[in-house]
Amino acid sequence: MRHLDIGCDTVQLLRDVRNRLRPDGLCFVETPNVASVIYTAGTWLSKLTGGRRSICERLFLAEHVQYFSAAGLDRAARAAGFRTVTLTRRCLQSTDVNTGRVVGTGVTALQIIDRALERQILHCAVLAA
């Protein structure tokens, strides 16, 4: 079995995943929600500080090569031959936030706003082959 190339474009990555599934197979995808309050605040902070990596390095991880809106994730899935069964959002659990108390409190506060606005930080999609 060959490994998936994480450097490839998103649609190709999803096609590779789809090709590994049975015809009736399902795939679960979880990815950052670019429309969340946390990412909006992080983008603003990054611009304000001239993109200093140390400020937002835990938010904008190098392995996150693409950020999605709900519509963008659905379009990428359809372009790869998937049908979106469900597309929801979720907040991070406090145990998933590996940071100091001050930043952790800020993230928790922003996630409360995210939840109220239904813009939680993570998209969760079940895709059908």
Buried (B, 14 or more C-beta within 10 A) or exposed (E): EEEEEEEEEBBEBBBBBBEEBEEEEEBEBEBBBBBBBBBBBBBEBBEEEEEEEEBBEEBBEEEEEEBBEBEBBBBBBBEBBBEBEEBEBBBBEEEEBEEEEEEEEBBEEBBEEBBEEEBBBBBBBBBBB
